[in-house]
Amino acid sequence: MFKKILIANRGEIALRIIRTCKEMGIKTVAVYSTADRDSLHVRFADEAVCIGPPPSRDSYLNIPNIISAAELTNADAIHPGYGFLSENAKFSAICAEYGIKFIGATADQINRMGDKASAKETMKKAGVPIVPGSEGLLTDVKQGISIANKIGYPIILKATAGGGGRGMRIVWKDAEFENAWDSARAESGAAFGNDGLYLEKYVEDPRHIEIQVVGDQYGKVCHLSERDCSIQRRHQKLVEEAPSPFMTEKLRKKMGEAAIKGAKAVKYEGAGTVEFLVDKNRNFYFMEMNTRIQVEHPVTEEVINFDLIKEQIKVAAGIPISGKNYEPTMHAIECRINAEDPANNFRPSPGKITNFHSPGGHGVRVDTHVYSGYIIPPNYDSMIAKVICMAQTRDEALATMERALSEFVIEGVKTTIPFHLKLLQDPNFRAGNFTTKFMETFEY
Ligand code: MV4
């Protein structure tokens, strides 16, 4: 087992990782930018190294500084958390080169899943259902229009280097194709330095349901059931839950098996997530595979009573998994609390938290790094807490969430708590009746 892990991240996920390391008897090294001097991850870790000024590219994305910090402190592994360097193939490769275990995917696995068109081909070959579309990248408008007519409109153009919705265009008819093509190409070229596009049938009004998987170093892969992440705004998830209110036992078995097949095809090692689109008839299609721990991992932890960070560390250390799959025995919902003003288009609201009282009690978990007096820097993501409520049924978990959010006091900055309280009143949300389009019409 590792003796010392460097956490190449900040905020709540850095704390989350430190907590599990402590329970496992592993020493921890925090890295921090000068904006995060007073952060809890710095205080909770056994050691801390400053890696640069506030901008991410100079600190949390600064590979030489992070590797130096690991060398200096003799860390034998690096946990990248989510975001930042967690899906950076170059960083994964450099860690390997320096004999530091990267607690995440190998450079090869990251590259194979990072290019969306080739990830889709890999999944297709493995027998995972995919949305009908172009085979690989499109060469020109003419070919695109021809394929669109074969599969039928509406279609969606996607950037192969994309994800998170950038470089995506929905096209309804031939006449719109060329404009969509030009703007998607320009957008993806500017955003990713890669303007490769592919095309697929547009699935109207789908749900976003993802399967958590874990693979070990010996080719074994299991699934740990699903999360429903359909409540999103501009490709930012707001609420996640497990199990999905749309799930059936039969569908979980099929999606779980598909996710395992896909992960095995790339000899996946570690914790990963296979994202699917699910249509109203419960047809499901591979969308993307994330090769990292995700923000919403706690909902899975709560419904199967399982520490996913501990599992990541164990498989990285070469411990084999049992191979059994997990079924949810509880219901869990997570509300992301962002320092944003929901009344003003979710505009970021950094600054000093003047008063803070965290909810608690039965069935309530709060993952956060903030406290009364904490100053939210403007440089990073605006998520300041995750409230995860769990109970035996969805209705009870919703009631617990309502109670927990109404207990939560955060003063000095605007937060998304009022938005969540309103969402909890919505009859369709309460009924589990929602798709990825929900936020387009929800009034708050
Ligand atoms: C789609 C789709 C409908 N049909 N693909 C959005 C992010 C990117 N990862 C893939 N996305 C979508 N791909 C087909 N063929 C609809 C979306 C989509 C979406 C997916 C999941 C969650 C929220 C979404 C919001 C808008 C569009």
Residues whose N, C-alpha, C, O or C-beta is under 5 A from the ligand:
A	BS01	MV4	V131 I156 G163 G164 G165 E200 K201 Y202 V203 H208 Q232 T436
